[in-house]
Amino acid sequence: MRALRVHNLVGPEGMSLDDLPDEAGRDDDGRVRVAVHAAGVSHIDTLLSRGQFDRVLRLPFIPGLEISGVVVLAPEGCGYSVGDRVVGYVRTGGFAESAWVHSHLLAPLSPDLTFVEGAATVVNFHTALLALWRRAQLCAGESVLVHGAGGGIGSAMVQVAAALGARVIAVAGTSDRRAVAEAAGADYICGPEDWFDTVKAADGVDVIIDPIGGEVFEQSLRCLAPEGRLVTVGCAGNCASGATPVHLLLQNSSLLGMSWPDMLNRDRSLFSCTAKQLEDLITKGLRPIVTKTYELADGGEALRAIENRTSSGKLVLTMA
């Protein structure tokens, strides 16, 4: 099989397309083998390629967290059969023509989605559902502010918030990203330079999704409406902040963290349950916004686009 592997922790330049045995990555823990048709590309992949994530993997390794494809080997009792169309979370190993996936991290691919769309739903949409529904306990009619709304995770947050009946304010920095935020269903779009004044003038919002940290995190705390909730889902910027507990105290507001991989580690049923909730939204018309696909051999270009912030929406690799 072909696989895009990281050989040196220098980013996309340290990656190469390699031919590996079909059984590469197999062990005896009963995982399901999936012929990968598409793999989503995420910010985490860029961090892994530079050794900057919270775990540094032994070289060489295959990045890629989310896949869609067809089951080609199904151990007895795993719940899947050869030929099933599936999506899955693999932690690493997705940028390859074949992947071994734990059965509890697989779900049926919706019949309404293509393989490309399926690969785009896993990390971002599962995170969005859990951040908004479970952590923030978002209710229909509430207001939501989404930072980075033109990227993969941000556009998914906008789509899910809108699908749950919220009024969505998006923050996006370029014309391309603003177009993605609009397509995702945002009711109002601000730029990085004017969102704070706009939200403060509107007496705050009920829920804020922050994947950035630093100054954005601090300002966001000051923009919460009474009993509002700030959910931090990442730290793409500087994690340092001058925020103090008084910002929470005065508005009776809440600060919530959201780490989807850690939640998966603690609850083996979580992936399947979230996938079923997501399927309900898909049947009502939700579709991921995939702005560009790349062939596997060109995966380094996809990572480079994310690093340089020249991409918008979701990027996906195909195995064709």
N, C-alpha and C positions, 0 to 999 in steps of 0.2 A: 504494500500500500504506500501511497505518497503521504508525507506528513511535513508540515512546516515547523521546523524546530529552532529553538534558541540555542546557539552554541557559545555566544559571548554576551555578557550582560551590558550591552552598549545600545540597546534599542533595536529598531528595525534592521539596522545594518548588521547586527549579529545573528540574523536569521537566515536559514537556507532551506530549500525544498529537498527532502531526502527520501530515498526508497527504503522502506523497512519491511521486515517480515509481517505477514498478515496477523500473526499471533502476538505482535508487539503490544505490551501493556496488559497482557492477560495474566491473571493469577487464579487461585483456586477458591475465591470467595463468592462464587456463584453469580458473577455479574453477567449482564445481557450484552451481547455484541450487536452493535448497530452499524449498518452501512450509512455513513454520513452523507447527506445530500447538501446541507447548508450549515454554516456555523456563524453565530453572531460574534461581532467584535465589540469589545468593551474597553473602558478606561483602565480597568484592572489588568487587561492584557498588556497595555503599554507599561504599566508599573512592573509587572512580572518580567518583562523583557529587559528591564534595567536593574532588576534586583531591588526595587524600591517598595515592594509590597510588604505586608506583615510576615510573609514567609518567603525565604529565598530557596528556590528549588535547585536540585543537583543537575548540573549540565551534562548532556543536552536534554532539553525537555520540550514538550509540545504544549504551547499555550492554547487558549480557547476554552470557555466555560460552558457554552450553551450550543446545543446541536438539535437538528431535526434529521430524520432519516427513516430507515426501514430495518426492523429486527431481522437479523440473519442467523442468530444463535440464541436460543431461549432455554435456560436450564429449567428442569421440571419444577413446577410450583412457583415460578417467578411471577405469574400473572400475565405473561405476554407470550405470543406465538410468532413463529417465523412469518414474515410478511406484514406484520402490524406496522402502521405508520405512527411514529412516536416523536416526542420532544424530550430532551433530557438535559440535566445539569451534571457536568463532569469534573468541575473544579479545575482540572487541566486535561489536555488531550483532545480538545475539540477540533483543532486545525489539522485534521487528518481524514483520510477516506474511510477509516473505520475507528470506532471507539467502543470501549468497554464501560458500561454504565450500571451502577447499582439500581436494582429494580425499584426501590423506593424513591429514586430520583428521576424516574421516568413517568410520562403521562401520555395518553393518546393524543396524537395530532388532530386538531379539529378538522372535520371534513370540509369546513368552510375556508381553510387556509392552505396556501401553498407551502412547500418546504421552506422557502425563503422567509415567508411571513412567520412560520412556526418558529424558526430559529431566532427571530427577532422578539419573540414574546417572553422568553424564559427569564432572564435576569431582570430586565427592566420592568416588565409588567407584574411579575411576582413581587418584586420589591415595592412597586407602586401600590398594589392592592394591600399588602401588609402594612405599609407606612400609613396609608390613608384610612383604611377600614379598621385594621386591628389596633395600631398604635395611636393614631389621632382620633379614632372613633368618629370619623366624619359623618355628618348628617346631611341629608338633602336640604338645600336652601342655604347652607353655610358658604362662606367665602374662603377661597384658597389662593395663596400666593405661591407660585412655583419659580424658583431661581433656575437659571440654565435651561429654560423651557424649550429651547430650540435644539437641544442635544438628544441623545438616545433616551437617557433616564428621565430628563425633563419633559420631553414630549409624551412619554408614557404616563408620567404623573398628571399632565394636563388631560390626557384622554380618559384616564381612569376617574379623576376627580369630576370631570364633566359627566361621565357615564353614571356616576353615583349621585348626580343631581346638584353638584356644587356650582357656584359662580366662580370662575377661574380668572385670576390675574396672572399673566405671564411676564417674566423678565427675560429678554433676549437681546443680544448685543449687535447682531448684524441683520441685514435685510433678509438673507437666506434663512437665518434662524427664526426671525420673526414670522416669515412665511410658514415655516414648519409649525410654530406655536399656534398660528391662526388656523392652519389645517387640522391641528390636534383638537381644536374646539375652545381655545381661550376666548373669553368674553372681552378682555381688555389686555393690551400689550404695552409694556413699558420698556425703556432702555435701562442699562446699568446706572446711568447718570440721573435718572429722574424717578425711579420707582419709590424711593424712600419718601420723598415729599408727596407723591401721589397717594400712597397708602396712608400716610399720617393724616393727610387732609380728609381722607374718607373714614377717619376714626378707627383705623386698623382692620385686620382681617382675623378670621377665626383660626385658620390653619396656615402655617408656612412650611414649605419643604425646602430645606437647605442642603445642597450637595457640595457647597463651596467652603464654608467656614470663615475664620478670620473676621475681617471687618463686616462682611455680609452677615455673618452670624450675629455679631453684636448689634448691628442696625435692625436686624430682623426681630430680635427680642423687644426692641422699642416700638415695633409696629404691630404687636399683637393686640387684638381687641380684648376686653375683659373676658377672662377664662379661656383665652386663646391657647393654642398648642403649637410649639415649634418642634418639628421633627428633623433631626440632622441625619442625613443618609450618606454622607461622605465628607471629604475634606480636600477638595481639589486645589484649594488655595492655601494660604497660610493658616495653620490651625490655631495660632495664638489669638487670643481675644481679650478685650478689656471689659467684657460683660461681667456684671456683679449680680448677686442674688436679689438685690433690690428691684431689678427689672421684672423678675418673676413675682415678687411680693406685691408690688403696687397694683398689678393687673390681675392678681390671682391666676396667673398663667402657668403653663406647664412646659417643661423642656424634656423631649423624648429622644432617645437614640434608636437607631434602626440598623441592624447588621443582619442581612438575610442569611448569609452563610452560617453564622453562629446559631441562628434560629433553626436552620435545617439540621445542624448537628445535635440539637437538643430534642427535636421532635421529628421522628421518622415518617409521621403521617402528614407533615406540613406541606410537602411538595404536591402530593396528590390532592389534598383538600383545596389548596390555592388554585391548582389547575382547574378544578371543577368550578370554582367561583369565576375564574377567568373565562371558561367556556360559556357561562351564562351571558357574560358581556359580549363575547364574540358572536353568539347567536343573535344578539340585538344590534349587531353591526360594527362593533369595535374592530379595527384593523390597525396593526402597527404601521408606522410611517417609515418605510425603508427608502432612503434617498439614493443609495448606491450599492451595487454589488460588485465584488471583485472575484476573480478566479483565485484558487488556492495559492498559486505561485506568486500572486501579486499581493499577498496578505500584508507584507511589510508596508506597502503603500497605504493600506487602510489604517494601520497603526500610526503611521506618520501623519495622516490627515487628522486623526484624533489628537495627537500630541500638539500639532501646530494650530489646532482649533480652526481648521479650514473646512471641517465637515459639519453637517447638520443632520438631524434625525438619526436613524439607525443605519449602520454599515453591516453588511453580511458577506461572508465568503461562500462561494459555491464550489463544488468539487468537479464540475464539468471540465 
